[in-house]
Amino acid sequence: MSAIRFEGLTKRFGAQAALQDVTLDVEEGELLVVIGRSGSGKTTLLRCVNALAVPDAGRVLVEGQPVWGRDLSVLRRRIGYVIQAGGLFPHMTVAQNVGIIGRAAGDTPARRAERAGEVLARVGLDDLGARYPGELSGGQRQRVGIARALYADPPIMLLDEPFAALDPVTRMELQDEFKRLRRELRKTMLFVTHDVEEALYLGDRVAVFDGGRLLQLDTPDGLKKHPATDYIARFLRRREQEAP
Amino acid sequence: MTRRGIPALLAALVVALAFASVRAAPPTIVVASKQDTEGQILGEILAQLIEARAPYSVERKTNLGGTLLVFQALRSGSVDAYPEYTGTIDAAILHRTLSFRGIREAMEQRYGIFVSDELGFNNTYVLAMKADTAKRLGIRRISDLAAHPGLRWGVTPEFLRRSDGLPGLERAYALGSVDAVDLEKSLAYQALARDAIQVTDAYSTDGQLLRYGFVTLDDDRHFFPEYRALYLVRDATLRAAPELRGLLRELAGTIDDRAMTAMNARVDIARESPDEVAAQFLAQHLHVARARAADSTLSRLLRALWRHVELTVVAVLFAVLLGVPLGIVAAANPRAGRAIMKIVGTLQTVPSIALLALMIPLFGIGVLPAVIALVLYGLLPIVANTLAGLRQIPSELLDAAEGIGLSARQVLAWVQLPLALPFIFAGVRTSAVIAVGTATIAALIGAGGLGDFILTGLTLNDPATLLLGAVPAALLAIAVDESVYRLGLLFRPRGLDRA
């Protein structure tokens, strides 16, 4: 059983098709990167997993169960969610941000503080629990966002361009750290990016999207050796030219 | 105190204050009057007589805005007694002309209201002229005017158009079409004194007539209806307070035209208070010793100020309790939102005096209708700002909140409301300042507050009394504005200013 299964998923926004008949399996424990341009449908794909978007046709199975018809709060607590710039609540401290899922689930304040400390330590921010998001750097905020997603130790994580808003140096640092973290955690991850380099560096497999269609699904090496279409080849070539 | 404790305590305070302010009136006799000088003096005379001679306490509402309003209040039981005129009862209440006996029977049967014996004077329309002009032209009666078509008349707009005013008068006395301009009353007196006009309309007991030394012309064809003063009292009140009947009988026939005119003049011209004038009248004519010393102006002012604060605070708290949920509904549901904003916006456009008047048939007079009107007035800024505060929250934050598994209620309570709070407080600030201002008008329906001073000042044309109400009201508005601002800072979520 795959961790996440997309079956014939179609989603339109007005006349615009965001997803067209997408079928895709994310295996348990793998990090699948979804790459594509703006408007390729990659973020919509992600939002269908935690039911923020409702597909027009097809279905999504999480751990073998269809997403729709389940208690969404319970489902979402089994799926860590990280968005660009962290999506932190500015009026809550770092510890409160991280512990909010525990608060929703009824954890005691002591338990929340303990668990927040653990996950903040995992992302290297042990001392910042009492700060407010506005007092943090972009990289720190993004780490807090990841820590928050880890709070409930979910088997699945969704990451929507988590590093896109960061400066290049910080981004590289976080990518390295993320890779290390992932080796420790072994969770199923669906990671959306528009950065080819990031996709090839982090992904176990890479799914290339354009115009709401899945163009190719392969390992980074396979993708480099056998680009399925011109579009993918161009996508990759550009990267080689830019590389030092 | 925990953070959770503060809102709970505030809520308890709201409820307690609300009940304290709108509680039922104590079993006392509510003596009312309209806003004019004469009404206030007559109201005071009855009030002080009851206080001196009967075992009842008295509550005064001597600033009510108009016949229909006071009469409604009397019918509904918010008021027990007030001075009225036979002509007004005919024209505005019974809508037909009756003898005194007829009025008494009709009021009894139709409304269960007792009509006291007449006090003596007749405050009707009269025509006034300068004494020397009248003497020179030999004019003593209205019919004498027919021989002097060249005279210029300056009359109030009401008199100019009412059928029982100038048009009727012209017919009754065959005056032809007189040369008349409409003038506000105090301007007409000045114009008459300077001979810019030669004839004006007046009320027969107007104290200003004495001040200027104008003469009044005899209504020899009895055109003007009689406006004989008396008191209207609820039958139910007479049953509960039987000694009242004897007191009313004692007042019968005690005040003639001259006496009433003199008393009005003492208030309007000599600037004595209706209170003192009434006390002296009772001492001279009925040998009534003052039951209680008049309150000092300071203590009355402080009471009015406190009442004003109560009205404002209670109204704003209820406006928040009603407005914030409406704003939340409006933000969640665009269709409902448009409807809510339309209704709340329309409420704001109803003139405050009209809104207050609309409250009377529904809620009587006093604090309750005033608070309800103030709440309705204060809604718009609170609803609009709650809506704006909720709409300005970045959608990705709401996505994050929903996506990590918070329920809709948790998103609202933990994310949306805290982030909208600074906006909501800005709305509360506007609403509170509006409430302070509007509450001054609430005196018209007997809610008290600083408006009592302002209305009295306006009625008696007394700037000092007017300022006594207006200046504290303005200062109160500034203080309320500042307090809500500071309260907003206190409740402003920490973290919002740290970037």
Interface residues (C-beta under 8 A of the other chain):
Chain A: R47 N50 L52 L72 S73 V74 L75 R76 R77 G80 Y81 I83 Q84 A85 G87 L88 F89 P90 H91 M92 T93 I100 I101 R103 A104 Y132 P133 G134 E135 R148 A149 L158
Chain B: E396 L397 D399 A400 A401 E402 G403 I404 G405 L406 S407 Q410 W414 V415 P418 L419 P493 R494 G495 L496 D497 R498 A499
